[in-house]
Amino acid sequence: MVRSIPVFILAGLCEIGGGYLIWLWLREDRPWWFGLLGGLALAFYGVVATWQTSNFARVYATYGGIFIVMSILWSMKFDNYTPDKYDIVGALIALLGVCIIYYAPRN
């Protein structure tokens, strides 16, 4: 758990940051190199995902829930987004679900 959480966070930063740079390039008329950097960050996300020790299904299912939470936090920081109670409750449910999927003891 100590090793997996920083890897999940790094992957989230790569995916959300990369996607955000591409969004800015295509939707906010930023320079082409925003798109290039975004694409490189997204490619690196694919590499970071392989650093997890579990199988593909659990890793990617867990990324999904963590990215929900990180996307809300990213939007709060960079887009002045204010989540409502449903955003928060939904994110907490997703986080609980991924903790069960990834960290539940198995034989």
C-alpha positions as CSV (number, residue, x, y, z in Angstrom):
1,M,0.0,0.0,0.0
2,V,2.8,2.4,0.8
3,R,4.4,1.9,-2.6
4,S,1.1,1.7,-4.6
5,I,-0.4,5.0,-3.5
6,P,2.4,7.3,-4.8
7,V,2.4,5.4,-8.1
8,F,-1.4,5.9,-8.4
9,I,-0.9,9.6,-7.7
10,L,1.9,9.9,-10.3
11,A,-0.2,8.1,-12.9
12,G,-3.2,10.4,-12.1
13,L,-1.0,13.5,-12.5
14,C,0.3,12.2,-15.8
15,E,-3.2,11.3,-17.2
16,I,-5.1,14.3,-15.9
17,G,-2.2,16.8,-16.5
18,G,-1.7,15.4,-20.0
19,G,-5.4,15.5,-20.8
20,Y,-5.7,19.0,-19.5
21,L,-2.8,20.2,-21.6
22,I,-4.4,18.7,-24.7
23,W,-7.8,20.3,-23.6
24,L,-6.1,23.7,-23.4
25,W,-4.4,23.3,-26.8
26,L,-7.6,22.2,-28.6
27,R,-10.3,24.0,-26.7
28,E,-8.6,27.1,-25.3
29,D,-6.4,27.9,-28.3
30,R,-3.1,27.4,-26.6
31,P,0.2,26.7,-28.6
32,W,0.7,23.3,-30.3
33,W,3.4,22.4,-27.8
34,F,0.7,22.1,-25.1
35,G,-0.7,19.2,-27.1
36,L,2.8,17.7,-27.5
37,L,3.5,17.9,-23.8
38,G,0.1,16.5,-23.1
39,G,0.7,13.6,-25.4
40,L,4.0,12.8,-23.8
41,A,2.5,12.9,-20.3
42,L,-0.3,10.6,-21.4
43,A,2.3,8.2,-22.9
44,F,4.3,8.3,-19.6
45,Y,1.0,7.5,-17.8
46,G,0.9,4.2,-19.7
47,V,4.4,3.4,-18.5
48,V,3.7,4.4,-14.8
49,A,0.7,2.0,-14.8
50,T,3.1,-0.9,-15.3
51,W,4.9,-0.1,-12.0
52,Q,2.0,-1.5,-10.0
53,T,2.4,-5.0,-8.6
54,S,-1.2,-6.2,-9.1
55,N,-2.8,-7.5,-12.3
56,F,-4.1,-5.2,-15.1
57,A,-7.8,-5.5,-14.1
58,R,-7.3,-4.4,-10.5
59,V,-4.8,-1.7,-11.4
60,Y,-7.0,0.0,-14.0
61,A,-10.2,-0.3,-12.0
62,T,-8.4,1.3,-9.1
63,Y,-7.0,4.1,-11.3
64,G,-10.6,4.9,-12.3
65,G,-11.7,5.7,-8.8
66,I,-8.5,7.5,-7.9
67,F,-8.8,9.6,-11.0
68,I,-12.3,10.6,-10.1
69,V,-11.0,12.1,-6.9
70,M,-7.9,13.6,-8.5
71,S,-10.0,15.1,-11.3
72,I,-12.2,17.0,-8.9
73,L,-9.1,18.2,-7.0
74,W,-7.4,19.3,-10.2
75,S,-10.5,21.2,-11.3
76,M,-10.7,22.9,-8.0
77,K,-7.1,24.1,-8.3
78,F,-6.9,25.0,-12.0
79,D,-10.5,25.7,-13.1
80,N,-12.0,27.3,-9.9
81,Y,-14.5,24.4,-9.8
82,T,-16.5,24.0,-6.6
83,P,-17.8,20.4,-6.1
84,D,-21.3,20.0,-4.8
85,K,-22.3,17.4,-2.2
86,Y,-23.1,14.8,-4.9
87,D,-19.6,15.2,-6.4
88,I,-18.1,14.7,-3.0
89,V,-20.3,11.7,-2.0
90,G,-19.7,10.1,-5.4
91,A,-16.0,10.5,-5.2
92,L,-15.9,9.0,-1.7
93,I,-18.0,6.1,-2.8
94,A,-15.6,5.5,-5.8
95,L,-12.6,5.8,-3.4
96,L,-14.1,3.2,-1.0
97,G,-14.8,0.9,-3.9
98,V,-11.3,1.0,-5.3
99,C,-9.8,0.4,-1.8
100,I,-11.9,-2.7,-1.6
101,I,-10.9,-3.8,-5.1
102,Y,-7.2,-3.2,-4.7
103,Y,-6.4,-3.7,-1.0
104,A,-8.9,-6.4,0.2
105,P,-7.0,-9.4,1.6
106,R,-7.1,-12.3,-0.8
107,N,-5.9,-15.9,-0.6
